[in-house]
Amino acid sequence: MQEAHDRAEEATKSALKSAMRTLQGLANEQQLAISKTQEKYGEHHMLQDLLEIDHMNSQFGRRAQSIAVLCDGWLGRQRSVASVYDVVRSAKGRIRHYTRVEIRSQSNFAVVSRAVEPVALALAELLDNATSYSAPDSPIDITIRTVPKGVCIIIDDAGVGMNEEEKNRADQLLSSNRASGVTGLGNPPQFGFAVIGVLAARYGFTVSVDSASPYGGVRAVVLLPEDLLTNMPEPEEPPAVASPAARTHREEAPTEASTPGGLPKRRRKGSISIVPTADFTPAPARSSEETASIMGAFQRGTQSGRSANPSREGHDLS
């Protein structure tokens, strides 16, 4: 009986791994096409719409990555060394309700290249979970704290919390003792904690969600040990002195340009994918039809996790 179950599990993983590799490749190609178009149009009014599409694509890519991870597949990206703060910002940019996330502190440490993408993906799953199980207007606070064993990234939400049974299930999924495979994730499948557990075991960091936040919700703590940390990269050498005309041209370019919707304009030399900024201002006025469409999508996305499964199942929506 167990042998038949194992064969079914491996067959499921193999099929999903193959499908997700295709989707990941398409997502990366689409990301590149969007980036080139953003560079092409620059200050053009359509840049805001492109950035919104970029943000949606990042969410699509995250889901494909997560499923691939559960199937022992390709994570899909290799990053350069990045500051802890930039890794957190990258995670923030991969969720739907990124405007609710506030990063309250920074760190002088950086994450080694091999762990940048895994940590960002794990944080994104935690943030997606936190925003899904808390009120739509409540903030999600992130604190970065240096501790004797490394760096802790603390996520506090104001959600409904978890009971003991849910905490125990979450602890099992987040640990290396994860019992259930892909076929045991439920219907609809709940990927978040299972994905985080696989990443934590594979790359050597730990995640816990067994304590309450100061707001009555859940506190998630990600501990990055010293072997996943390094010093911040040295800043690049300043460019050679240019002609007055060139200096004037550079001075006119804003250093932190953003669109009316609060999304930063992509810089191609950044080591982390595009991340929305914390400062958000309303986008240009839309027609009533567009507004209705957006609000409908928002409502469907918010309700899907709440109505599909009344049980919290370890506080894990995604």
N, C-alpha and C positions, 0 to 999 in steps of 0.2 A: 504493500500500500504506500509506504513511504517512498519507495523507489519510483512509483508511478507519479507521485506528487512532485518529486524532484525533477523528473523528466518534463513534466508540464511546466514547472517553474522555469527551467532552462530554455524551453521552447518559447515561452512568453518573453523572457528577457531577450533572446536572440531576435525575435521579430520586432520588439520595440526598439532595440538598439539600432537595427538597420533602418527603421523608419525615422528615428530621431536623428541619425547621422545625416540623412537627406534633408530633414527640416532645418537642422543647424547650419548646413551648408547654404541653404536658401536664405536663411536669416542673415548670415554673414554677407552674402552677396547683396542682399537688399540694403544692409547697413552701409556697405561701401557705395552703392548707387546713391543713397540718400546723402551721404557725406559729400560726394562729388557735386551733387546738385546744390547743396548748401553753399559750397565754395563758389560755385558758378554764379549764384544769384546774390550772394552777399547781403547788401542792404535792402534788397527787394522786398516788397510787402509780402510775398509768398513765403518768405523764410519762416515766419511764425507757423504756418501750416506744415511746412516740412519738419520743423522741430517737434510738432505734435505727432506726426507720423513716426518720426525717429523714436519718440518715447514709447509709442505703442509697439513698435518693432522690438524694442529692448525687452518689453514684457513677454512678447512672443518667444524671443530667444531664450529668456530665462526659463520658461516652461519646458522648452525642448531640452535645454541643458539638464534640468532637474530630472526629467524622465530618463535621459541618457545615463546620468549618474547612478540611478537605481538599478540600471541594467548593466553596470560595470562598463559603461561606454565612455566615449571621448568627451571630455569637458569642453573642448572646442576652442579654447583660447589660451595663449601664453602671454603673460604680462611682464612688464619690467618692474623693478622695485618701485613701490609706491608708499607714500606716507599712510599711516593708519587712518588719518582724517580723510584722505582721498579715497581710500578703500570704502570707508563708511559712506561717503558721498556717492560713490559708484553704486553701492547697494540701494541707496535712497532713490536713485534715478531709474531703478528697474521695477518699481511698484506703481500701481495706479494712483494711489492717493498720496503722492510724494510731498504735497504742500503741507501736510499735517506733521511731517517729521522735522524735529528741531534738534540740531547737533549742538550740545551745550558746552563742549570742551574740545581741546585738541591734544596732540601728543607729539613729542619730539622723536618718536620712533617711526620706522618704516617696516613694511612687511616684505619678506623675501619674495623674489619673483615667482617661485613655484607655488606659493600659497596665496598670492593676490586674488586670483579669480575664485578659488574655492571659498575663501573667507568672504569675499563680496557676495557670492551666491548664497552662502549660508545666512548672512545678515539680511539679504533681500527676502529670503523666505520668512525669517523672523519678523521683519517689518511688515510684510504682506499679511501675516497672521495677526499682528498687533492692530493694524488698521481695520482689519475685517471684523474683529471682535470687540470693537470699542465704538463709542458714539461718533457719528460722522464729523462733528465739529470739535472733537477732543484731540489734543496734541499727543504726539508720541515723542518722548524725550530720550535722547541718546547721550550718554556720558562716557568719556574715554578716561580711564584711570590707570596709572602705573602702579603695579603691585610687585612684591618681592619675586614672584614667579613669572612675571611678564607684564602683559597689558590686558586689562579687562575692558570690554565694550559692553556697556549696560544699557538695555532697552526697557523703558518703563511705559506701560500703557494704562489707560483708565477704563479698561474693559470689565467684563463680568467675572474674571478670575477663573480658577479651576478648583474642583473638589479633589479629594485624595485619590479617587480612582483615576481621574483624568491625569493627575500628576504622575501616578505610577506608570500609566501607559506612555506618557510623554517621556519619562525617564528611560523606559525600555527602548523606545524608538531612537532616542538621542544617544544611547550607549552602544558600545560595540557588541552588546549581547542581543541585538535586534533579532527577534524570533521570526517575525512574519516577512515573507518575501513580497514580490510584486503582486502575487495573487491574493495576498492577505491585506491589501490596503483599503478594502471596502469598495462599495459602489454607491455613490461616486467615489473614486479613489482619492485618498488624502495623502498627498505627497510630501508636504512640508517638513515635518519632523523626521520622517524616514530619510529624506534627502540630506538633511543636516547631519543626521547620525552617521551616514555613510561618509560624508565629507570629513567630519570630525575624526572618525577612526582612520581614514586614509591619510590625512595630512597632519594629524597630531595636535589638534586643539580640542577644547572641551566646551560643551554648552549645557547650561542648566536653566530650567524654568520652574523651579520648585519653591520660589519665594514670591511674596506679594509686593507689588509696587507701592510707593507712597500714596498713589491715587486709588488704591483698592483693586487694581487690575493685576496683571502678571508682570513680574520682572524677569527678563531673560538676560543671562550673563554669558558672554563668550570670552573665554580665557585663551589668549595667544601666548604660548610659552616662549622662552627666550630664543629657542632655536628657529622660530619662525619670524624673529625680529632682527632688524639690522639698523645701522645708523641712517639718518636721512641722506639721500644723495646730495653730493656737492652741487651748488647752483652752477649753471652753465656760465662760461666766460662771457663777459659783456662784449658785444660786437665792436669792431673797430670804428673809430670816429668817422662818421659819414659826412657828406656835403651838407651845407645848411638846408638845401631843398629836401634832402632825404630826411634830415632830422625833423623838419617841419611836418613832413608827411607822417612820420611816426607819432609825433606829438598829437596830431589830430585824431589818431585812431584810439578809441577808448580801450582801456586795459581790461575792463570787465563788461564788455558790451552784452546786453541782453535784449530779448524781444519783449514786446508788450505783454506777452503771456508769462514772463518770468523765467524763460528757459535761456541758458547761456548760448552764445554762438560758438560752435565747435572750433577748437584749435587742433589742428592735425598732429601737432607734436606732443600732445598730452599722452601720458602712459595709461590713462584710464578712459573708458568710454564716456560719452556725453552724460552729464549729470545735471538735472535741473537744480537751480539755485533755490535757497531758502526764501528769498524775497520774491513774492508773487504779487503781480498786479493784474487786474482784469484784462483780458484780451479785447481787441476791438469788437465793437458791437456786431452781433450776428442776427440773422433773420429769425423770425419766430419759428420757422420750420427747422432751422439748424439747431436752435436752442432746445426745441422739443426732442429732437433726435439725440442730442448729447445727454440731456437729462434722463431720457429713457434708457440709454446705455448705462449711465451711472447707476440708475436704480436697479436695473437687472443685475449688474455686476455686484452691487452691495447685497442684494437679497439672495443671490444664488447660494452663498455659503450658509446663510441662516435658515433658509427654508428646506434645503436638501437633506439636512441631517440635524434633528433637534438636539442630539447628544453632541457635546463639545468634542468628544473623541480626542482628548488630550490637547484641547485648545488649537487644533490643527485644521485649518480650512483648506489650505492649498494642497 
